[in-house]
Amino acid sequence: MINVGIIGFGTVGSGTVKILLENKDLLKERLGFEINLKKIATRSVNKERGIKVSDDMVTSDVSVLLDDPDIHIVAELVGGITPAKDFILQAISKGKHVVTANKALLATEGKEIFKAAQKAGVEIGFEASVAGGIPIIKVIREGLIANRIHAVYGIINGTSNYILTKMTEENVEFSDALKEAQKLGFAEADPTMDIEGIDSAHKLAILAFLSYGISIPFEDISVEGISQIETQDIEFASELGYKVKLLAIAKASNSEIELRVHPTMLPRDYLIAKVEGAFNAIYVEGDATGSTLYYGRGAGDLPTGSAVVSDIVSIARNIVKNATGRIPLITATKSDIRIKNIDDVVSMYYFRFSALDKPGVLSKISGILGNYNISIASVIQKGRRIGEAVPLVVLSHQAKERDVRQAIKEIDLLPVVMDKTVFIRVEDREDWQG
Ligand SMILES: NC(=O)c1ccc[n+]([C@@H]2O[C@H](COP(=O)([O-])OP(=O)(O)OC[C@H]3O[C@@H](n4cnc5c(N)ncnc54)[C@H](OP(=O)(O)O)[C@@H]3O)[C@@H](O)[C@H]2O)c1
């Protein structure tokens, strides 16, 4: 029998407890031994959780659980940095294996935690930290172990995907879509982490760490959210054959990797572009497998609880077979991989210039773009309103980010340009099989 302690009895904690209790017999049947939920520590012991557990199962004193020598595995399901980090380090120091869903903590303090776990000879499971119900961590660590990972593209924030889907399908503005997401429980009261791309970047740091064997300084990830996206850009994207998605991208070339999170236009016939609502999807391109795609629920009590229990089971199996550490956290530590500066990234771009409707404007703008080696693939100019500002949409061929930023700076100074230029990166590679 393997004993488990859970800290945090909120959304994920409740889902995990429910699965451990309701599927206890099924798990025993599959494993040949019992996974026993021994203790739950949480702030408010008497809060109603919709699950029946005995009174003596729940405590508000985390040390009761951490000091129990019979508890083999501790699941930290509190979230945030403090005191979650402290709970994890204490559990490790007491020789307990740890499972966590805490992407924010792993993305920013993972190095220290993994080091402590390695030193103590205990395992850290973090399947629930990325894309809830999709077992993407196991996919990269085990399923794709034979591959060099060329690229990872993820829709890994359900809130943002829900908002963009709503804006696309119902033609509503960002703020209204956000309000609806909050009403339905897809967005938190403070949605900053989700809509500004930070949550996606946390998850990208974890995926890139596993894919490329390097610890990612979080600040090296270029992050942009969706709060500036307007419905007119979604409509123009649609006219050009694209959908707008918040994409987390890790792409390897030679000894460099690109790490970026930003709104991205994707050809609407790519499978990943069809991922709608609060769903998540991750595309992984391996040198042996080619394209692979994983789809499912990225959050919620039971999908995330499923991931937590999967980690508990993996660790329990290793304990029983006396084989903990069987699958090392990373297979190799690469010191020769550099993280590419966003300025050096090459991509196609969508531009929306707010330009006066008068002769010669397009040639002025295209002249500046040309000076920065940005060549035009197509142009949309709508609604003639002589002497007034109208949107002038330009799709470019591949261009360098540094050049794009410089060109926009110059263009926005033109007297015929009335507002800041909007630009969105476009992923439309021929070798992408999305
Ligand atoms: N929600 C999701 O769908 C989801 C998906 C993937 C990953 N995650 C990650 O999972 C973790 C938990 O998220 P959640 O949504 O379950 O959060 P949540 O609903 O807010 O639950 C957090 C729980 O931690 C407890 N807690 C807070 N401070 C504590 C302390 N000092 N000592 C003991 N317990 C404490 C709270 O106690 P009380 O309830 O007793 O006040 C609450 O039960 C986070 O790292 C999150 O990023 C969540």
The ligand as an SDF file (V2000), in Angstrom:
LIG
                    3D

 48 52  0  0  0  0  0  0  0  0999 V2000
   -7.9530   24.7900  -11.7410 N   0  0  0  0  0  0  0  0  0  0  0  0
   -7.4670   24.1330  -12.7750 C   0  0  0  0  0  0  0  0  0  0  0  0
   -8.2030   23.6980  -13.6550 O   0  0  0  0  0  0  0  0  0  0  0  0
   -5.9790   23.8800  -12.8710 C   0  0  0  0  0  0  0  0  0  0  0  0
   -5.4740   23.2120  -13.9970 C   0  0  0  0  0  0  0  0  0  0  0  0
   -4.1110   22.9190  -14.0730 C   0  0  0  0  0  0  0  0  0  0  0  0
   -3.2820   23.2920  -13.0350 C   0  0  0  0  0  0  0  0  0  0  0  0
   -3.8000   23.9830  -11.9690 N   0  0  0  0  0  0  0  0  0  0  0  0
   -2.8810   24.3260  -10.8910 C   0  0  0  0  0  0  0  0  0  0  0  0
   -3.2900   23.5920   -9.7380 O   0  0  0  0  0  0  0  0  0  0  0  0
   -2.9780   24.3050   -8.5510 C   0  0  0  0  0  0  0  0  0  0  0  0
   -4.2290   24.4470   -7.7120 C   0  0  0  0  0  0  0  0  0  0  0  0
   -5.2030   25.1600   -8.4570 O   0  0  0  0  0  0  0  0  0  0  0  0
   -6.7490   25.1770   -8.0560 P   0  0  0  0  0  0  0  0  0  0  0  0
   -7.4690   25.7180   -9.2210 O   0  0  0  0  0  0  0  0  0  0  0  0
   -7.1370   23.8670   -7.5110 O   0  0  0  0  0  0  0  0  0  0  0  0
   -6.7270   26.2860   -6.9100 O   0  0  0  0  0  0  0  0  0  0  0  0
   -7.8290   26.5640   -5.8060 P   0  0  0  0  0  0  0  0  0  0  0  0
   -9.1520   26.0590   -6.2280 O   0  0  0  0  0  0  0  0  0  0  0  0
   -7.6930   27.9720   -5.4040 O   0  0  0  0  0  0  0  0  0  0  0  0
   -7.3510   25.6430   -4.5860 O   0  0  0  0  0  0  0  0  0  0  0  0
   -6.2490   25.9420   -3.8080 C   0  0  0  0  0  0  0  0  0  0  0  0
   -6.4070   25.2230   -2.4850 C   0  0  0  0  0  0  0  0  0  0  0  0
   -5.2520   25.4590   -1.6970 O   0  0  0  0  0  0  0  0  0  0  0  0
   -5.6750   25.7130   -0.3600 C   0  0  0  0  0  0  0  0  0  0  0  0
   -4.6970   26.5620    0.3080 N   0  0  0  0  0  0  0  0  0  0  0  0
   -4.3880   27.8470    0.0400 C   0  0  0  0  0  0  0  0  0  0  0  0
   -3.4090   28.2670    0.8700 N   0  0  0  0  0  0  0  0  0  0  0  0
   -3.1340   27.2300    1.6790 C   0  0  0  0  0  0  0  0  0  0  0  0
   -2.2340   27.0370    2.7600 C   0  0  0  0  0  0  0  0  0  0  0  0
   -1.4470   28.0130    3.1710 N   0  0  0  0  0  0  0  0  0  0  0  0
   -2.2190   25.8410    3.3670 N   0  0  0  0  0  0  0  0  0  0  0  0
   -3.0340   24.8390    2.9610 C   0  0  0  0  0  0  0  0  0  0  0  0
   -3.9050   24.9540    1.9530 N   0  0  0  0  0  0  0  0  0  0  0  0
   -3.9560   26.1460    1.3240 C   0  0  0  0  0  0  0  0  0  0  0  0
   -7.0190   26.3990   -0.4830 C   0  0  0  0  0  0  0  0  0  0  0  0
   -7.6670   26.2030    0.7500 O   0  0  0  0  0  0  0  0  0  0  0  0
   -9.1860   26.3990    1.1590 P   0  0  0  0  0  0  0  0  0  0  0  0
  -10.0570   25.9900    0.0210 O   0  0  0  0  0  0  0  0  0  0  0  0
   -9.3120   25.4660    2.2920 O   0  0  0  0  0  0  0  0  0  0  0  0
   -9.3340   27.8330    1.5010 O   0  0  0  0  0  0  0  0  0  0  0  0
   -7.6140   25.6710   -1.6730 C   0  0  0  0  0  0  0  0  0  0  0  0
   -8.3190   24.5450   -1.2740 O   0  0  0  0  0  0  0  0  0  0  0  0
   -2.3760   25.6330   -9.0400 C   0  0  0  0  0  0  0  0  0  0  0  0
   -0.9850   25.5250   -9.0670 O   0  0  0  0  0  0  0  0  0  0  0  0
   -2.9130   25.7680  -10.4500 C   0  0  0  0  0  0  0  0  0  0  0  0
   -2.0820   26.5460  -11.2740 O   0  0  0  0  0  0  0  0  0  0  0  0
   -5.1230   24.2660  -11.8670 C   0  0  0  0  0  0  0  0  0  0  0  0
  1  2  1  0
  2  3  2  0
  2  4  1  0
  4  5  1  0
  4 48  2  0
  5  6  2  0
  6  7  1  0
  7  8  2  0
  8  9  1  0
  8 48  1  0
  9 10  1  0
  9 46  1  0
 10 11  1  0
 11 12  1  0
 11 44  1  0
 12 13  1  0
 13 14  1  0
 14 15  2  0
 14 16  1  0
 14 17  1  0
 17 18  1  0
 18 19  2  0
 18 20  1  0
 18 21  1  0
 21 22  1  0
 22 23  1  0
 23 24  1  0
 23 42  1  0
 24 25  1  0
 25 26  1  0
 25 36  1  0
 26 27  1  0
 26 35  1  0
 27 28  2  0
 28 29  1  0
 29 30  1  0
 29 35  2  0
 30 31  1  0
 30 32  2  0
 32 33  1  0
 33 34  2  0
 34 35  1  0
 36 37  1  0
 36 42  1  0
 37 38  1  0
 38 39  2  0
 38 40  1  0
 38 41  1  0
 42 43  1  0
 44 45  1  0
 44 46  1  0
 46 47  1  0
M  CHG  2   8   1  16  -1
M  END
$$$$
